Amino acid sequence: MGSSVSRSVGRPSLGTQGERMRDKERKRDVCLHDTSKMTAKKNCKVVLEDKPRRVTPSVYTLEMLQSTEERLANTTEVHLPRVLEALCLVDMGQPLFQPYPSELVFQNFTPAQTYKLCLLLLNNDKISRPVKLEQQHSEYFHVDGPHEPGGKISPGLSATFTVSFTPLDNKDYHHRLVFVTERERFEVPIRAIGPRAILDFRDEFHLPVCPVKASTEKTQLGPQHWKQQGQVHTTHTEVRVSTG
């Protein structure tokens, strides 16, 4: 007398289904995050000539009142990184990797809170290249890099580094990240701008016509802005502009 064995396939547990849903959500979030970073990178123009940057007072005021994230989102230009040491006798003109952004800037921060910015290193070469971060000790800055440090990056792709900043005081901070490739050592500066008053000048001053060898002046009230505990405060300062 034969016996039959029946096999039943049970449904996955709710825990397993929940984990799969969370994995899908995490993957979706990563895709959205990567897409936003790629969009920001495409909107940036690489400036080959390192000329002094000149801005009008109104643009400077608007820039300084932005949050760290807003300033990064409004970045439209990047510069070639500063090469510290050439490791190859052949001068290829440009470094192998282009940082996005070319400088990390934190501003309008609050002590004891942690802020994060992403740094992308784009491989500009036609073959896969490795890039490695030289650890620079800092009490205020921490860097998380790729899962395989020193691994090769394919052409046109980027290595992502997350820079965390935890200030202790309302003051300026300075740091740098040093990277090593097969051809050079280069740096990416980090700057944290502490709170300061911003005198809001007009972009142009028109002085009245005056005779030769005489002088003239014009008084203008200039609003003075500063941030304190997340709020923008404004006072007015009298400014006198003269010529002669």
C-alpha positions as CSV (number, residue, x, y, z in Angstrom):
1,M,0.0,0.0,0.0
2,G,1.7,3.2,-1.1
3,S,1.6,6.4,0.7
4,S,1.4,9.8,-0.8
5,V,3.4,12.8,0.5
6,S,1.8,16.2,0.0
7,R,4.0,19.3,-0.1
8,S,2.5,22.6,0.8
9,V,4.1,25.9,0.2
10,G,3.3,28.4,3.0
11,R,2.8,32.1,2.5
12,P,5.7,34.3,3.6
13,S,5.3,35.7,7.1
14,L,4.2,39.2,7.6
15,G,7.6,40.0,9.0
16,T,9.2,38.8,5.7
17,Q,6.8,40.8,3.7
18,G,7.4,43.8,5.8
19,E,11.2,43.5,5.4
20,R,10.8,43.2,1.6
21,M,8.6,46.4,1.6
22,R,11.2,48.2,3.7
23,D,14.0,47.1,1.3
24,K,12.0,48.4,-1.7
25,E,11.5,51.7,0.1
26,R,15.2,51.9,1.0
27,K,16.1,51.2,-2.7
28,R,13.6,53.8,-3.9
29,D,15.0,56.4,-1.5
30,V,18.6,55.6,-2.6
31,C,17.5,56.0,-6.3
32,L,15.8,59.3,-5.6
33,H,18.8,60.5,-3.6
34,D,21.3,59.5,-6.4
35,T,19.0,61.1,-9.0
36,S,19.0,64.4,-7.1
37,K,22.8,64.3,-6.8
38,M,23.2,63.6,-10.4
39,T,20.8,66.4,-11.4
40,A,22.8,68.9,-9.2
41,K,26.0,67.7,-10.7
42,K,24.7,68.2,-14.3
43,N,23.6,71.7,-13.5
44,C,27.1,72.7,-12.4
45,K,29.6,74.2,-14.8
46,V,33.3,73.4,-14.5
47,V,35.3,76.6,-14.5
48,L,38.8,76.0,-15.7
49,E,40.2,79.5,-14.9
50,D,40.6,80.3,-11.2
51,K,39.5,84.0,-11.2
52,P,38.5,86.0,-8.2
53,R,34.7,85.8,-7.6
54,R,33.0,89.1,-7.6
55,V,29.4,89.5,-6.5
56,T,27.1,92.4,-5.8
57,P,26.1,93.2,-2.2
58,S,22.5,92.0,-2.7
59,V,23.7,88.6,-4.1
60,Y,26.2,88.2,-1.2
61,T,23.5,89.0,1.4
62,L,21.1,86.5,-0.1
63,E,23.8,83.9,-0.2
64,M,24.8,84.4,3.4
65,L,21.2,84.1,4.7
66,Q,20.7,80.7,3.1
67,S,20.9,77.4,4.9
68,T,23.7,75.0,4.2
69,E,21.4,72.9,2.0
70,E,20.1,75.9,0.1
71,R,23.6,77.1,-0.7
72,L,24.6,73.7,-2.0
73,A,21.4,73.5,-4.1
74,N,22.1,76.9,-5.6
75,T,25.7,76.1,-6.6
76,T,26.1,76.5,-10.3
77,E,29.9,76.4,-10.8
78,V,32.7,74.2,-9.6
79,H,36.5,74.6,-10.0
80,L,39.3,72.2,-10.6
81,P,40.8,70.8,-7.4
82,R,44.1,72.1,-6.1
83,V,46.8,69.5,-6.8
84,L,49.1,69.1,-3.8
85,E,51.5,66.6,-5.3
86,A,52.0,65.0,-8.8
87,L,52.6,61.3,-8.6
88,C,53.2,60.9,-12.3
89,L,55.9,62.4,-14.5
90,V,53.4,62.9,-17.3
91,D,51.4,66.1,-17.0
92,M,47.8,65.4,-18.2
93,G,46.5,68.9,-17.6
94,Q,43.5,68.0,-15.4
95,P,43.2,65.8,-12.4
96,L,41.6,62.4,-12.8
97,F,38.6,63.2,-10.6
98,Q,36.4,66.3,-10.4
99,P,34.8,67.1,-7.0
100,Y,31.2,68.2,-6.9
101,P,31.0,70.7,-5.2
102,S,34.6,71.9,-5.3
103,E,34.3,73.3,-1.8
104,L,32.1,72.2,1.0
105,V,30.5,75.1,2.9
106,F,28.5,74.9,6.1
107,Q,26.7,78.0,7.3
108,N,23.9,79.2,9.6
109,F,24.5,76.2,11.9
110,T,23.6,75.7,15.6
111,P,26.2,74.3,18.0
112,A,25.9,70.6,19.1
113,Q,23.8,69.7,16.0
114,T,25.1,67.6,13.2
115,Y,25.0,68.7,9.5
116,K,25.8,66.5,6.5
117,L,26.8,67.2,2.9
118,C,27.6,64.8,0.1
119,L,30.8,65.1,-1.9
120,L,31.0,63.4,-5.4
121,L,34.2,62.6,-7.1
122,L,33.6,62.1,-10.8
123,N,36.0,60.0,-12.8
124,N,36.9,62.1,-15.9
125,D,39.2,59.5,-17.4
126,K,38.4,56.8,-20.0
127,I,39.3,53.9,-17.8
128,S,38.4,52.8,-14.3
129,R,40.5,54.6,-11.7
130,P,40.9,54.2,-7.9
131,V,40.7,57.1,-5.5
132,K,41.5,57.0,-1.8
133,L,40.8,59.4,1.1
134,E,43.7,60.2,3.4
135,Q,42.2,60.4,6.8
136,Q,42.6,63.9,8.3
137,H,41.9,63.9,12.0
138,S,39.3,66.4,13.1
139,E,37.2,66.9,16.2
140,Y,34.4,68.5,14.3
141,F,34.3,66.8,10.9
142,H,33.7,63.1,10.1
143,V,33.8,61.4,6.6
144,D,32.1,58.2,5.5
145,G,33.3,56.9,2.1
146,P,32.4,54.0,-0.2
147,H,32.1,50.5,1.2
148,E,35.3,49.5,-0.6
149,P,37.9,52.2,0.1
150,G,40.4,52.6,-2.7
151,G,38.2,50.7,-5.1
152,K,38.1,51.5,-8.8
153,I,35.5,53.9,-10.2
154,S,34.2,53.4,-13.7
155,P,34.5,56.2,-16.3
156,G,31.7,58.7,-15.9
157,L,30.7,57.4,-12.4
158,S,31.3,59.0,-9.0
159,A,32.6,58.0,-5.6
160,T,30.3,59.4,-2.9
161,F,31.6,60.7,0.5
162,T,29.3,62.0,3.3
163,V,30.9,64.7,5.4
164,S,29.3,65.2,8.9
165,F,29.9,68.4,10.8
166,T,29.2,68.9,14.5
167,P,30.1,72.4,15.7
168,L,30.7,73.1,19.4
169,D,30.6,77.0,19.2
170,N,29.4,79.7,16.9
171,K,32.6,80.4,15.1
172,D,34.5,79.7,11.9
173,Y,35.9,76.2,11.2
174,H,38.3,75.1,8.5
175,H,39.3,71.7,7.3
176,R,40.3,69.9,4.2
177,L,40.0,66.4,2.6
178,V,43.0,65.0,0.8
179,F,42.5,62.4,-1.9
180,V,45.1,60.2,-3.6
181,T,44.8,58.8,-7.2
182,E,47.3,57.0,-9.4
183,R,48.4,60.4,-10.7
184,E,48.1,63.0,-8.0
185,R,47.2,64.1,-4.5
186,F,44.5,66.8,-4.4
187,E,42.5,68.6,-1.8
188,V,38.9,69.6,-1.3
189,P,38.5,72.5,1.2
190,I,35.8,72.5,3.9
191,R,34.7,75.8,5.4
192,A,32.1,76.5,8.1
193,I,31.0,80.1,8.4
194,G,30.1,81.3,11.8
195,P,27.4,83.9,12.5
196,R,28.2,87.5,11.6
197,A,26.4,90.7,10.8
198,I,25.8,91.4,7.1
199,L,25.6,95.1,6.1
200,D,23.2,95.3,3.2
201,F,24.6,97.9,0.8
202,R,22.9,99.0,-2.4
203,D,24.5,97.5,-5.5
204,E,25.1,101.0,-7.0
205,F,25.6,104.5,-5.5
206,H,24.9,107.6,-7.7
207,L,26.6,110.7,-6.4
208,P,25.5,114.1,-7.5
209,V,27.7,116.0,-9.9
210,C,30.3,118.3,-8.2
211,P,32.8,120.9,-9.5
212,V,36.5,119.9,-10.1
213,K,38.6,119.7,-6.9
214,A,35.5,119.7,-4.8
215,S,33.9,116.9,-2.8
216,T,30.4,115.6,-2.4
217,E,28.8,112.9,-0.3
218,K,25.5,111.0,0.1
219,T,24.1,109.4,3.2
220,Q,22.4,106.0,2.8
221,L,20.8,103.8,5.5
222,G,22.1,100.3,5.2
223,P,20.1,97.4,6.8
224,Q,22.3,95.1,8.9
225,H,21.1,91.5,9.1
226,W,22.2,88.7,11.4
227,K,20.8,85.3,12.4
228,Q,20.2,84.3,16.1
229,Q,18.5,81.1,17.2
230,G,17.2,80.6,13.7
231,Q,15.6,84.1,13.3
232,V,16.8,86.9,11.1
233,H,17.2,90.2,12.9
234,T,17.6,93.6,11.2
235,T,19.0,97.0,12.3
236,H,19.9,100.1,10.2
237,T,23.3,101.7,10.0
238,E,24.0,105.1,8.5
239,V,26.6,105.0,5.7
240,R,28.2,108.0,4.1
241,V,29.8,107.7,0.7
242,S,32.0,110.6,-0.5
243,T,34.2,111.4,-3.4
244,G,36.4,114.3,-4.4
